[in-house]
């Protein structure tokens, strides 16, 4: 069997599914694994799949991981195969759904890599465990699979490998040793006021004004309290309060995304966020203390130094000198590292480009990359299919072969 990777990618792109709802996607993956003759188990961590392929009687265990969930984003790429899918989010609201982070490309690349490894089993020895993970966008899928026993029921990894498509020129691979992606926390902050009629604000404690002051003061944490040489991000991504223009509500809710390179920075930023939230509530005369809930917490994605040096050399040999770059630390976060942390295995996580090189070069020359090159999570983000698919497939094969016997 030969997988039509173009058709596979287009199909996945047209049919995205939200986190922990990836049932159709899992079904497509299962069909291809069955056709390839690879053993697998479905329903791990609700919708995840783990597949096992062995060659020889001995050798290392290499885990290859791809995430498969999509985002509540309305696609605006204009492509013929653009998503028009709708889904229901955890709060019961109908939302548009799009593969705005490239997880459809991740699944395509991993299935293509497995096909190549199946066809070259006489050239390597060991065990490949392919993990198709749900709910990366919630930061919850890897831990859900671990809680469901994926590390106990399948061969434990000697190394965990993963990759992510990103707005670099297609053909480029970005990897560095040490911290590759930041740690992060998602917070929900509830501010409590006293509601009343919009014509009598003096008889209320307005949580909307309290929220506005809190949002503005939170911006000073990074700009005024963090050393400019250090990395930290404090983003308020959501604010909700009120239902009508002449009613002052009793509550306001903020949702925050925090990013930092290590636990020390995390403790510092969290302390400052809590201080600001509580101080602004007090300044507004709030009669009830605000609540701060940590919705999810992700560790930094740290690449093993020795293994990364080894793999970088292998990528240079396979793709040519100059193809591999150090992209710097990304302030985005990932949950892939839980597989490595909980198993005690080293991790390497790299990026590969998905932007037309000519388009990227023109934007670079014009100084308009930030404006003209859509990033992950943008409604305009969609990698070009070629050579993105080929490089994604080959990168996983080269990486797996480098650590297999």
PyMOL commands that set and color helices and strands:
alter all, ss='L'
color gray80, all
select helices_A, chain A and resi 5-14+23-36+103-119+121-123+141-147+150-153+201-203+207-225+263-283+305-319+337-343+357-366+369-372+388-403
alter helices_A, ss='H'
color red, helices_A
select strands_A, chain A and resi 39-44+48-55+61-67+86-88+94-96+126-133+159-169+173-174+178-181+183-192+196-197+232-240+247-248+251-260+291-298+301-303+324-325+346-355
alter strands_A, ss='S'
color yellow, strands_A
deselect
rebuild
show_as cartoon
